[in-house]
Amino acid sequence: MKEFPPMNRLNNFFGRNAVRLLGVLFFVSLLTPRHFAAGETVRFAGDSDLVGANGPWTRAVAEEWAKKTNNILEYISRPADATATLQLYLQYWGSKSADVDVYMVDVIWQGIAAPHAVDLKKYFKDDQIKEFFPRSIENNTVNGRLVSIPWFVDAGLLYYRTDLLEKYGYKAPPKTWEELAEMAKKIQDGERSAGKPDFQGFVFEGKASESVTCNAVEWIYSYGGGTVVDPDKKVTINNPNAVKALETAKGWVGTISPMNVTTYGEEEARTIWQAGNAAFMRNWPYAYPLGADPKSPISGKFDVAVLPKGGDNGMNAACLGGWQLMVSAYSKVPNASADLVRYLTSPEIQKKHAIDLGLLPALAALYSDPELQGKIAWLKNAPDILSSAVARPSTVTGASYNQLSSGLFENVNKVLSGEESAQDAVLQIERVAKRIVP
């Protein structure tokens, strides 16, 4: 796995694993092509080789572009953890490094990344930009500049074992978190009694990182606790519903969820789930095709649904996620880099992305594509899931979002670990938020 190059060892980086790819010059049909020299090296910080099949897939498709354009691709696998990825990116951006040309960036980093990004309006026509979901383009536009192009859309999902729900007398997935806890406990107890001592009722991402921030946003909003900071810059986290949400989640740890769920990211939860050792899981769409693989122990035995409400009067809430592609303002090859972005976000590649990895396309028209609908069984549920999507307060906090998220995930993790009460946690998060949003 190629790691990020040390910024003071650029010459060594160029020399390692560089593959010169020859072929006929190819330009993506999205635009009138911008001309650039063949044989240029584009360094792409793409998906992690440690997250399912995403990294190898992205590497292969980017190398297709290199072959078609007679250029050289240096693929750099980002850290699996989003928080660690951002910390690494910040080092590159802070030093104005040209070591990376194209970055894969989280939906919440637009305000942070904006000063270090090329305005992609220079490379995409207006009518092509309009093919993406308007909400995504709005999110990715900072002070009139298009910081990044949507790569895929994400939203939190509830995974559930259809065979076990039937076995234990349930006809449908839970509608509330309370129902989930009840169902998970019954199934867990039954499976453990049947000789599976490690079986869990519910696994999720509880580690002190952006992973638990996403979960916490869903829990709090689902109980009517708001979005931590609302669009009018009012800090709303300190309320009884937010406290209730965190207390509810704390109650899962050690009962329907393992004690060490506080150390789980996406892959730790998926590993347990895909091995057939959990009744329910909260995760992103990427886990679907991995579980559905014919070699998977749970293939044909699960489905996905919208995440539960917080009580009968609560709301469904799926944290809005997704990753974008940006061109570094410090790139020495911006034209070739933008061409790679155009290729990767084209309808053909986004469709392939969805079929191969189960990720939601960022182009609205693809949701009515007959072939895509036939390949992704749960695409029919996507509108309901996306309609319940809740954005993290990244736009309103801009470049300070990372501070807010750190305050959120550190304190929520303490609640889950039993180190802090839910009431104390919301007070601490409120203090952080008010420093950022006076």
C-alpha positions as CSV (number, residue, x, y, z in Angstrom):
1,M,0.0,0.0,0.0
2,K,1.5,3.4,-1.0
3,E,1.6,5.8,1.9
4,F,1.6,9.6,1.7
5,P,5.0,10.8,0.7
6,P,7.2,12.7,3.1
7,M,7.1,16.3,1.9
8,N,10.9,16.6,2.1
9,R,11.4,13.4,0.0
10,L,9.7,14.4,-3.2
11,N,12.4,12.9,-5.5
12,N,12.2,9.5,-3.8
13,F,8.4,9.7,-4.1
14,F,8.6,10.3,-7.9
15,G,10.8,7.3,-8.3
16,R,8.8,4.8,-6.4
17,N,6.3,2.6,-8.1
18,A,5.8,5.0,-11.0
19,V,4.2,3.2,-13.9
20,R,4.5,4.9,-17.3
21,L,1.2,4.2,-19.1
22,L,1.1,4.5,-22.8
23,G,-2.0,4.8,-25.0
24,V,-4.1,7.1,-27.2
25,L,-4.8,10.5,-25.7
26,F,-8.3,10.5,-24.4
27,F,-10.4,13.4,-23.2
28,V,-13.6,13.1,-21.2
29,S,-16.7,14.1,-23.0
30,L,-18.1,16.2,-20.2
31,L,-16.4,19.3,-21.5
32,T,-14.5,20.7,-24.4
33,P,-11.2,19.2,-23.3
34,R,-8.4,21.3,-22.0
35,H,-5.1,20.4,-23.5
36,F,-2.2,19.3,-21.4
37,A,1.1,17.5,-22.1
38,A,1.2,13.7,-22.2
39,G,3.4,12.0,-19.7
40,E,2.5,14.3,-16.8
41,T,2.4,12.8,-13.3
42,V,-0.8,13.2,-11.3
43,R,-0.7,12.3,-7.6
44,F,-4.1,11.2,-6.4
45,A,-4.9,10.9,-2.7
46,G,-7.8,8.5,-3.2
47,D,-9.8,6.1,-1.0
48,S,-8.1,3.9,1.6
49,D,-6.9,0.4,0.7
50,L,-8.1,-0.5,4.2
51,V,-11.8,0.3,3.7
52,G,-13.5,-2.6,2.0
53,A,-12.9,-2.8,-1.8
54,N,-13.0,1.0,-2.2
55,G,-9.3,1.7,-2.4
56,P,-8.3,-0.9,-5.0
57,W,-11.4,-0.1,-7.1
58,T,-10.6,3.7,-7.1
59,R,-6.9,3.0,-7.9
60,A,-7.9,0.8,-10.9
61,V,-10.3,3.3,-12.3
62,A,-7.8,6.2,-11.9
63,E,-5.2,4.0,-13.7
64,E,-7.7,3.6,-16.6
65,W,-7.6,7.3,-17.0
66,A,-3.8,7.4,-17.0
67,K,-3.7,4.7,-19.7
68,K,-6.2,6.6,-21.9
69,T,-4.5,9.9,-21.5
70,N,-0.9,8.7,-21.7
71,N,-0.1,10.1,-18.3
72,I,1.4,8.7,-15.1
73,L,-0.7,8.1,-12.0
74,E,0.7,8.0,-8.5
75,Y,-2.1,6.6,-6.2
76,I,-1.9,7.4,-2.5
77,S,-4.1,5.5,-0.1
78,R,-5.5,7.8,2.5
79,P,-5.8,6.6,6.2
80,A,-9.0,4.6,6.8
81,D,-10.0,7.0,9.6
82,A,-11.5,10.3,8.3
83,T,-10.1,12.3,11.3
84,A,-6.6,11.0,10.7
85,T,-7.0,11.8,7.0
86,L,-7.9,15.4,7.6
87,Q,-5.0,15.9,10.0
88,L,-2.6,14.6,7.3
89,Y,-4.2,16.8,4.6
90,L,-3.9,19.8,6.9
91,Q,-0.1,19.2,7.0
92,Y,0.1,19.3,3.2
93,W,-2.2,22.3,2.8
94,G,-0.4,24.2,5.6
95,S,2.9,23.8,3.8
96,K,1.4,24.5,0.4
97,S,2.8,21.2,-0.8
98,A,2.6,20.1,-4.4
99,D,3.2,16.5,-3.4
100,V,-0.6,15.7,-4.0
101,D,-2.6,17.0,-6.9
102,V,-6.0,15.6,-6.4
103,Y,-7.6,15.0,-3.0
104,M,-10.6,12.9,-2.0
105,V,-12.3,15.1,0.6
106,D,-15.2,14.6,3.0
107,V,-18.4,16.5,2.5
108,I,-17.8,18.4,5.7
109,W,-14.3,19.8,4.8
110,Q,-15.3,22.3,2.2
111,G,-14.7,25.4,4.4
112,I,-11.4,24.0,5.6
113,A,-10.3,23.0,2.1
114,A,-11.5,26.1,0.2
115,P,-8.2,28.2,0.5
116,H,-6.2,25.2,-0.8
117,A,-8.5,24.3,-3.8
118,V,-8.7,25.2,-7.4
119,D,-12.1,26.7,-8.4
120,L,-13.5,23.9,-10.5
121,K,-15.9,26.2,-12.3
122,K,-12.9,26.7,-14.6
123,Y,-13.1,23.1,-15.7
124,F,-16.8,22.2,-15.6
125,K,-19.5,23.8,-17.7
126,D,-22.6,25.2,-15.9
127,D,-24.9,22.6,-17.5
128,Q,-22.7,19.8,-16.3
129,I,-22.6,21.2,-12.8
130,K,-26.4,21.2,-12.8
131,E,-26.5,17.5,-13.3
132,F,-25.3,16.9,-9.7
133,F,-27.6,17.2,-6.8
134,P,-28.1,20.9,-6.1
135,R,-27.6,20.4,-2.4
136,S,-24.2,18.9,-2.9
137,I,-23.0,21.7,-5.2
138,E,-24.3,24.2,-2.7
139,N,-22.4,22.5,0.0
140,N,-19.2,22.4,-2.0
141,T,-19.4,26.1,-3.0
142,V,-17.6,28.5,-0.7
143,N,-17.6,32.2,-1.4
144,G,-18.7,31.5,-4.9
145,R,-15.9,29.1,-5.7
146,L,-16.6,25.4,-6.4
147,V,-14.1,23.7,-4.0
148,S,-14.9,20.2,-5.1
149,I,-17.0,17.9,-7.3
150,P,-19.2,15.3,-5.7
151,W,-17.7,11.8,-6.0
152,F,-20.5,9.9,-4.3
153,V,-23.3,10.6,-1.8
154,D,-23.5,8.8,1.5
155,A,-26.1,8.4,4.2
156,G,-26.2,6.4,7.4
157,L,-28.2,3.1,7.1
158,L,-29.6,0.5,9.4
159,Y,-28.5,-3.0,8.3
160,Y,-30.6,-5.9,9.7
161,R,-30.6,-9.7,9.4
162,T,-33.8,-10.6,7.6
163,D,-33.4,-14.3,8.6
164,L,-33.0,-13.6,12.3
165,L,-35.9,-11.2,12.4
166,E,-38.1,-13.9,10.9
167,K,-36.7,-16.6,13.2
168,Y,-37.6,-14.5,16.3
169,G,-41.0,-13.4,15.1
170,Y,-40.4,-10.0,13.7
171,K,-42.1,-8.9,10.4
172,A,-40.2,-5.6,9.9
173,P,-37.2,-3.7,11.0
174,P,-37.5,-1.5,14.1
175,K,-39.1,1.9,13.7
176,T,-37.7,3.4,16.9
177,W,-34.4,3.1,18.8
178,E,-36.4,1.6,21.7
179,E,-37.8,-1.1,19.4
180,L,-34.3,-1.8,18.1
181,A,-33.0,-2.3,21.6
182,E,-35.8,-4.7,22.4
183,M,-35.4,-6.7,19.2
184,A,-31.6,-6.8,19.5
185,K,-31.7,-8.1,23.0
186,K,-34.1,-10.9,22.2
187,I,-32.1,-12.0,19.2
188,Q,-28.8,-11.7,21.0
189,D,-30.0,-13.7,23.9
190,G,-31.4,-16.4,21.6
191,E,-28.3,-16.7,19.5
192,R,-26.0,-16.8,22.5
193,S,-28.2,-19.6,24.1
194,A,-27.9,-21.5,20.8
195,G,-24.1,-21.6,21.1
196,K,-22.9,-18.2,19.7
197,P,-21.4,-16.6,22.8
198,D,-19.9,-13.6,20.9
199,F,-23.1,-12.7,19.1
200,Q,-24.0,-9.0,19.4
201,G,-27.4,-7.3,19.1
202,F,-26.2,-4.1,17.6
203,V,-22.8,-2.8,16.3
204,F,-22.0,0.8,15.4
205,E,-19.2,3.3,15.2
206,G,-18.4,4.5,18.7
207,K,-14.7,5.5,18.5
208,A,-13.6,9.0,19.3
209,S,-13.4,10.3,15.7
210,E,-15.7,11.6,13.0
211,S,-17.3,8.2,13.0
212,V,-19.1,8.7,16.3
213,T,-19.8,12.3,15.4
214,C,-22.0,11.0,12.5
215,N,-23.8,8.6,14.8
216,A,-24.3,11.3,17.5
217,V,-25.8,13.7,14.9
218,E,-28.3,10.9,14.0
219,W,-29.2,10.1,17.6
220,I,-29.6,13.7,18.7
221,Y,-31.7,14.8,15.7
222,S,-33.8,11.7,15.9
223,Y,-34.9,12.6,19.4
224,G,-35.7,16.2,18.5
225,G,-32.4,17.5,19.9
226,G,-31.5,19.6,16.8
227,T,-28.3,19.9,14.9
228,V,-25.9,21.1,17.6
229,V,-25.6,24.5,15.8
230,D,-28.5,25.6,13.6
231,P,-28.2,27.4,10.3
232,D,-28.7,30.7,12.0
233,K,-25.6,30.1,14.1
234,K,-27.6,29.4,17.3
235,V,-25.9,26.8,19.5
236,T,-28.7,24.3,20.3
237,I,-27.0,21.2,21.8
238,N,-27.8,21.9,25.5
239,N,-31.4,20.5,25.6
240,P,-33.2,17.6,27.3
241,N,-33.7,15.7,24.0
242,A,-30.0,15.7,23.2
243,V,-29.3,14.4,26.7
244,K,-32.0,11.7,26.2
245,A,-30.4,10.7,22.9
246,L,-26.9,10.3,24.5
247,E,-28.3,8.4,27.5
248,T,-30.1,6.0,25.2
249,A,-26.9,5.3,23.3
250,K,-25.0,4.8,26.5
251,G,-27.6,2.2,27.5
252,W,-26.7,0.0,24.5
253,V,-23.0,-0.4,25.6
254,G,-22.6,-3.7,27.5
255,T,-26.2,-4.7,26.9
256,I,-26.9,-5.1,23.1
257,S,-23.5,-3.7,22.0
258,P,-20.0,-4.9,23.1
259,M,-18.1,-2.8,25.7
260,N,-15.4,-2.1,23.2
261,V,-17.8,-0.6,20.7
262,T,-16.3,2.6,21.9
263,T,-13.2,1.8,19.8
264,Y,-15.1,0.8,16.7
265,G,-14.9,2.6,13.4
266,E,-16.7,1.5,10.2
267,E,-14.6,-1.5,9.5
268,E,-14.6,-2.9,13.0
269,A,-18.4,-2.8,13.0
270,R,-18.6,-4.3,9.5
271,T,-16.2,-7.1,10.3
272,I,-18.4,-8.4,13.1
273,W,-21.6,-7.9,11.1
274,Q,-20.3,-9.6,8.0
275,A,-19.0,-12.5,9.9
276,G,-22.7,-13.1,11.0
277,N,-22.2,-12.1,14.6
278,A,-24.7,-9.2,14.9
279,A,-28.4,-8.7,14.4
280,F,-28.2,-5.0,13.5
281,M,-25.5,-2.6,12.3
282,R,-25.3,1.1,11.6
283,N,-23.0,1.8,8.7
284,W,-22.6,3.4,5.3
285,P,-23.7,2.0,1.9
286,Y,-20.2,0.7,1.1
287,A,-20.9,-2.3,3.4
288,Y,-23.8,-3.5,1.3
289,P,-22.0,-5.1,-1.7
290,L,-19.4,-6.6,0.7
291,G,-22.1,-8.4,2.7
292,A,-24.0,-9.4,-0.4
293,D,-20.9,-11.1,-2.0
294,P,-21.7,-14.8,-2.5
295,K,-18.7,-15.7,-0.4
296,S,-20.1,-13.7,2.6
297,P,-21.7,-15.6,5.4
298,I,-24.6,-13.2,5.4
299,S,-25.2,-13.1,1.7
300,G,-29.0,-13.1,1.0
301,K,-29.7,-12.8,4.7
302,F,-29.9,-9.1,5.3
303,D,-31.4,-5.8,4.1
304,V,-31.2,-2.1,4.8
305,A,-33.7,0.5,6.1
306,V,-33.8,4.0,7.3
307,L,-32.4,4.5,10.8
308,P,-34.9,4.4,13.6
309,K,-36.7,7.4,15.2
310,G,-36.1,8.6,18.7
311,G,-39.3,7.3,20.2
312,D,-42.8,7.4,18.7
313,N,-42.7,11.2,18.3
314,G,-39.1,11.3,17.0
315,M,-37.8,11.6,13.5
316,N,-35.7,9.5,11.1
317,A,-32.2,10.9,10.7
318,A,-29.5,9.7,8.4
319,C,-26.2,11.6,8.6
320,L,-25.5,13.1,5.2
321,G,-22.1,11.9,4.1
322,G,-20.2,11.5,0.9
323,W,-16.8,12.2,-0.6
324,Q,-15.7,14.8,-3.1
325,L,-12.8,15.3,-5.4
326,M,-10.7,18.6,-5.3
327,V,-7.7,19.8,-7.2
328,S,-5.0,21.3,-5.1
329,A,-4.2,25.0,-5.6
330,Y,-0.6,24.0,-5.3
331,S,-0.6,21.4,-8.0
332,K,1.9,21.9,-10.8
333,V,-0.4,20.0,-13.2
334,P,-3.9,21.4,-12.6
335,N,-5.2,20.8,-16.1
336,A,-4.4,17.1,-16.1
337,S,-5.6,16.8,-12.5
338,A,-8.9,18.4,-13.4
339,D,-9.2,16.0,-16.3
340,L,-8.9,13.1,-13.8
341,V,-11.6,14.6,-11.7
342,R,-13.9,14.9,-14.8
343,Y,-13.2,11.3,-15.7
344,L,-14.0,10.0,-12.2
345,T,-17.2,11.9,-11.8
346,S,-18.5,11.2,-15.3
347,P,-21.9,9.4,-15.6
348,E,-20.2,6.2,-16.9
349,I,-17.8,6.0,-14.0
350,Q,-20.3,7.0,-11.3
351,K,-22.6,4.3,-12.6
352,K,-19.8,1.7,-12.5
353,H,-19.0,3.0,-9.0
354,A,-22.6,2.3,-7.9
355,I,-22.8,-1.1,-9.4
356,D,-19.4,-2.4,-8.2
357,L,-19.4,-0.8,-4.7
358,G,-23.0,0.0,-4.0
359,L,-22.3,3.7,-3.4
360,L,-25.0,6.3,-4.1
361,P,-24.3,8.3,-7.3
362,A,-24.0,12.1,-7.0
363,L,-25.8,12.5,-10.4
364,A,-29.5,12.6,-10.0
365,A,-30.3,11.1,-13.4
366,L,-28.7,7.8,-12.5
367,Y,-31.3,7.0,-9.9
368,S,-33.8,6.3,-12.8
369,D,-31.3,4.2,-14.7
370,P,-32.9,0.7,-15.3
371,E,-29.7,-1.2,-15.2
372,L,-28.6,0.5,-12.0
373,Q,-32.0,-0.2,-10.4
374,G,-31.7,-3.8,-11.3
375,K,-28.2,-4.2,-9.9
376,I,-28.7,-2.4,-6.5
377,A,-31.6,-4.0,-4.7
378,W,-31.9,-1.4,-2.1
379,L,-31.8,1.6,-4.5
380,K,-35.6,1.7,-4.2
381,N,-35.1,2.8,-0.6
382,A,-32.6,5.5,-1.4
383,P,-35.2,8.3,-1.8
384,D,-36.6,7.6,1.7
385,I,-33.2,7.4,3.2
386,L,-31.9,10.6,1.5
387,S,-35.1,12.5,2.4
388,S,-34.2,11.9,6.1
389,A,-30.6,13.0,5.6
390,V,-29.3,15.5,8.2
391,A,-26.2,17.5,7.5
392,R,-23.5,18.0,10.1
393,P,-23.0,21.7,11.1
394,S,-20.0,22.1,8.9
395,T,-21.2,24.9,6.6
396,V,-22.2,27.1,9.5
397,T,-18.9,26.6,11.3
398,G,-16.7,26.6,8.2
399,A,-13.0,26.2,8.8
400,S,-13.7,25.7,12.6
401,Y,-15.8,22.6,12.0
402,N,-12.9,20.3,12.9
403,Q,-12.8,21.9,16.4
404,L,-16.5,21.4,16.9
405,S,-16.4,17.8,15.7
406,S,-13.5,17.1,18.0
407,G,-15.4,18.5,21.0
408,L,-18.4,16.5,20.0
409,F,-16.8,13.1,19.4
410,E,-14.5,13.3,22.4
411,N,-17.4,14.0,24.8
412,V,-19.8,11.5,23.2
413,N,-17.2,8.8,23.4
414,K,-16.7,9.6,27.1
415,V,-20.5,9.2,27.6
416,L,-20.4,5.8,25.9
417,S,-17.4,4.8,27.9
418,G,-19.0,5.8,31.2
419,E,-16.5,8.6,31.9
420,E,-18.9,11.5,31.6
421,S,-22.7,12.0,32.1
422,A,-24.8,12.9,29.1
423,Q,-25.7,16.3,30.8
424,D,-22.0,17.1,31.3
425,A,-21.2,16.1,27.8
426,V,-23.7,18.5,26.2
427,L,-22.4,21.3,28.5
428,Q,-18.9,20.7,27.3
429,I,-20.0,20.5,23.6
430,E,-21.9,23.7,24.1
431,R,-18.8,25.5,25.4
432,V,-16.8,24.4,22.4
433,A,-19.6,25.5,20.0
434,K,-20.0,28.9,21.6
435,R,-16.2,29.6,21.3
436,I,-16.5,28.8,17.6
437,V,-19.9,30.5,16.9
438,P,-20.1,33.5,19.3
